[in-house]
Amino acid sequence: MKITKPKPVNQQVYDYLFNQIIEGTLPAGTRLSEDKISEQMGVSRTPVRESILKLEHEGLLRNKCVIEPTLQEINECYEVRILLESYAAKKAATIMSTEEKSRLKELLVSAKDSDFGTAMKAHTEFHNTIVRACGNTYIAQQIERLQAIIMICRQDIVRNRPELAHEHDLIYEAIFNGDEDLAESIMKQHLLENHQKVLSRLSVVGANV
């Protein structure tokens, strides 16, 4: 990647590293080298250092390494998500604006037949749009704190769950039609299935180590 203008250099470095992490190009456990990144991108170490610090603050890095969530962290993350996002879908079905519903539809289209990076961003924004639309800032804040683990887990889900797009379609339809109980139920089942997929993938990886 080459640095361009007028976007600030530190923002470009951050965006590049963030995308590399959420797309899995920098897999869990990878240690980031300031010198190597500086040389690759043709920038000084300062914007690289600032970007790494920001990624650490957001939870995507620990001690300059891409996070490897523990089993406990994954289970606790999904426990919270299932409770809060199911409720968020229920509430969103009753109060989501026409503009927000249109945005959900756009994200569904964007996620289909797209490259992996675009699909990742679309699926992430789909869930975040529903959470923001529920009208409860505390729920949104709690989910925001889990974003690092969510995005690391989402890599396997987007790659290995072909049912994902259909389930999102069903969630959208329930919200669009204002069916709060159905939206809550489908979202809960969707997240339960995602959780099981992550656990099954962990079991396979563990067995192959």
C-alpha positions in Angstrom: 0.0 0.0 0.0 1.2 3.5 -0.9 0.4 6.6 1.2 -1.8 9.1 -0.6 -3.1 12.6 0.2 -5.0 14.4 1.6 -6.0 11.8 4.2 -3.6 12.1 7.3 -0.8 9.6 7.2 -1.6 8.1 10.6 -5.2 7.5 9.6 -4.1 5.8 6.4 -1.7 3.5 8.4 -4.4 2.8 10.9 -7.0 1.9 8.2 -4.5 -0.3 6.5 -3.6 -2.3 9.6 -7.2 -2.4 10.8 -8.3 -3.9 7.4 -5.4 -6.4 7.5 -6.5 -7.6 10.9 -10.3 -7.9 10.3 -9.7 -9.6 6.9 -7.3 -12.1 8.5 -4.3 -11.1 6.4 -2.7 -10.5 9.8 -4.0 -13.6 11.6 -4.4 -14.0 15.4 -1.1 -14.1 17.2 0.8 -12.1 14.5 3.3 -9.6 16.1 3.4 -6.2 14.4 6.8 -4.7 13.8 7.0 -0.9 13.7 10.2 -1.1 11.6 8.8 -3.5 9.1 5.5 -1.7 8.6 7.3 1.6 8.3 9.5 0.2 5.6 6.6 -1.4 3.8 4.5 1.7 3.7 7.3 4.2 3.3 6.5 6.2 6.4 8.2 7.1 9.6 7.7 5.0 12.7 5.6 7.7 14.4 2.3 7.1 12.5 2.9 3.4 12.8 3.4 3.6 16.5 0.3 5.8 16.9 -1.8 3.3 14.9 -0.6 0.4 16.9 -1.4 2.2 20.1 -4.9 2.9 18.8 -5.5 -0.7 17.8 -4.3 -1.8 21.3 -6.8 0.7 22.9 -9.5 -0.8 20.7 -8.6 -4.3 21.8 -7.4 -5.7 18.4 -3.8 -5.9 19.6 -2.2 -7.0 22.9 1.4 -6.2 23.3 1.6 -5.5 19.6 0.2 -8.9 18.7 -3.2 -9.5 17.0 -5.5 -10.8 19.7 -6.2 -14.5 20.2 -9.4 -14.5 22.2 -9.6 -17.2 24.8 -12.4 -19.7 25.0 -13.8 -17.9 28.0 -13.7 -14.6 26.3 -15.5 -15.9 23.3 -18.2 -17.6 25.4 -18.7 -14.5 27.5 -18.8 -12.3 24.5 -21.5 -14.4 22.8 -23.5 -14.7 26.1 -23.7 -10.9 26.2 -24.4 -10.5 22.5 -27.2 -13.0 22.5 -28.9 -11.2 25.4 -28.4 -7.6 24.2 -28.5 -8.0 20.4 -31.7 -10.1 20.5 -33.3 -7.4 22.6 -31.9 -4.7 20.3 -33.5 -6.4 17.3 -36.8 -6.6 19.1 -36.7 -2.8 19.9 -35.4 -1.9 16.4 -38.4 -3.6 14.8 -40.7 -1.1 16.6 -38.8 2.1 16.2 -36.3 1.8 13.3 -36.6 4.7 10.8 -37.2 4.3 7.1 -33.7 5.5 6.4 -32.2 2.9 8.8 -34.2 0.2 7.1 -33.0 1.3 3.8 -29.4 1.2 5.1 -29.9 -2.4 6.3 -31.1 -3.4 2.8 -28.1 -1.8 1.2 -25.8 -3.7 3.5 -27.5 -7.0 2.7 -26.8 -6.3 -1.0 -23.3 -5.2 -0.4 -22.5 -8.4 1.6 -23.5 -10.7 -1.3 -21.2 -11.6 -4.1 -18.5 -9.3 -2.6 -14.9 -9.8 -1.8 -14.2 -10.9 1.8 -13.2 -7.5 3.1 -16.4 -5.9 1.8 -18.5 -8.7 3.2 -16.9 -8.4 6.6 -17.6 -4.7 6.7 -21.1 -5.1 5.5 -22.0 -7.8 8.1 -20.4 -5.8 10.8 -22.3 -2.6 9.9 -25.5 -4.7 9.6 -25.4 -5.7 13.2 -24.1 -2.3 14.4 -27.0 -0.5 12.6 -29.5 -2.6 14.4 -27.9 -2.1 17.8 -27.7 1.7 17.2 -31.3 1.8 16.1 -32.7 0.2 19.3 -32.6 3.5 21.1 -30.5 2.4 24.1 -27.0 3.9 24.3 -26.0 1.6 27.1 -26.6 -1.5 24.9 -24.6 0.2 22.1 -21.7 0.9 24.4 -21.6 -2.6 25.7 -21.5 -4.1 22.2 -18.9 -1.6 21.2 -16.6 -2.8 23.9 -16.9 -6.3 22.4 -16.1 -5.3 18.8 -12.5 -6.6 18.8 -13.5 -10.2 19.8 -16.6 -10.0 17.6 -14.6 -9.1 14.5 -12.0 -11.8 15.1 -14.7 -14.4 15.4 -16.6 -13.0 12.4 -13.7 -13.9 10.1 -14.5 -17.6 10.4 -18.2 -17.0 10.3 -18.2 -15.0 7.1 -15.9 -17.6 5.5 -17.6 -20.7 6.7 -21.3 -20.1 7.2 -23.0 -19.9 3.9 -26.3 -19.5 5.7 -25.3 -16.1 7.0 -26.8 -14.1 4.2 -30.1 -15.8 4.4 -30.3 -15.4 8.2 -29.6 -11.7 7.8 -32.4 -11.5 5.2 -34.8 -13.0 7.7 -33.7 -10.6 10.4 -34.2 -7.7 8.0 -37.7 -8.8 6.9 -38.8 -9.2 10.5 -37.6 -5.7 11.4 -39.0 -4.2 8.2 -42.4 -5.7 9.0 -42.3 -4.5 12.6 -42.5 -8.1 13.9 -40.6 -7.6 17.2 -41.0 -11.1 18.6 -39.8 -12.7 15.3 -36.9 -10.3 15.0 -35.8 -11.2 18.5 -36.2 -14.9 18.0 -34.3 -15.0 14.6 -31.5 -12.8 16.0 -31.1 -15.1 19.0 -31.0 -18.2 16.9 -28.6 -16.5 14.4 -26.1 -15.6 17.2 -26.4 -19.1 18.8 -25.5 -20.7 15.4 -22.6 -18.3 15.0 -21.3 -19.1 18.4 -21.5 -22.9 17.7 -19.6 -22.4 14.4 -16.8 -20.5 16.2 -16.6 -23.2 18.9 -16.6 -26.0 16.3 -13.8 -24.3 14.3 -11.8 -23.9 17.5 -12.2 -27.6 18.2 -10.9 -28.4 14.7 -7.9 -26.1 15.0 -7.1 -27.5 18.5 -7.3 -31.1 17.2 -4.8 -30.2 14.4 -2.3 -28.6 16.6 
